[in-house]
């Protein structure tokens, strides 16, 4: 994973309402496994709420940032929170969990093969009666009549980071036949020691339809699958900004 964790975290701070949703989802749970924990934003909020949390991410820089920010938590929250650098599509960790969560579109960062193995791993690590949840965007946007790939970079925001001013740009280009969206972020630095530099990186999304996600969850063995159009469990519509899916392991005989 060859992008800068520092630059990624300047722009990607989750979706509105996601922290509160995962806190509600984990009420009554003891152990929580977060797949694709990034810099620990969700994991830390759950540890502060009293859960024992293991956050896993393949990017060493993300885990480094998570470990650094962990120091700001209370002593008891720090004791409940662990991180690990590992591939969530090939994950084997000790014990079972009451909740397994895959937040913030991480599911689309996995290829079709990786999605299946990741969800199989999530199911293996769930206690009987546990709950799995993910959130992502609705890939139907790429099929809408008004969708068009970006010819060039589009400015997203201007901000100041460590005393330097910079503009962040985004460019999305899709391969509809392969269901791939390459999202490239450009950072134009205007001031400070790196003034004049342009830094970019690309994140590849292997998107799929909501129906395909539902079918995959069912195929790997999940049951009681529910699909929502937001973090308040509202119905999924064409205007929904987030797709939220929950599922449970099969009932024990």
Protein Blocks (a to p, Z undefined) as FASTA:
>chain_A
ZZdfklmmmmmgcjehklmmmmmmmgoiabdcdehklnolmmmmmmmnopacddddfblk
lmmmmmmmmmmpcfklmmmpccddddfklcccedjdfbdcdeehllmmpcfklmmmmmmm
mmmmpcehiacddddddfklmmpmkbccdfbdcdfbdcdeehiacdddddddddfknopa
cdddddddfbdjkgoiacddddddddddfklmmmmmmmnopahiacdebjkopacdfklf
bdcddddddddZZ
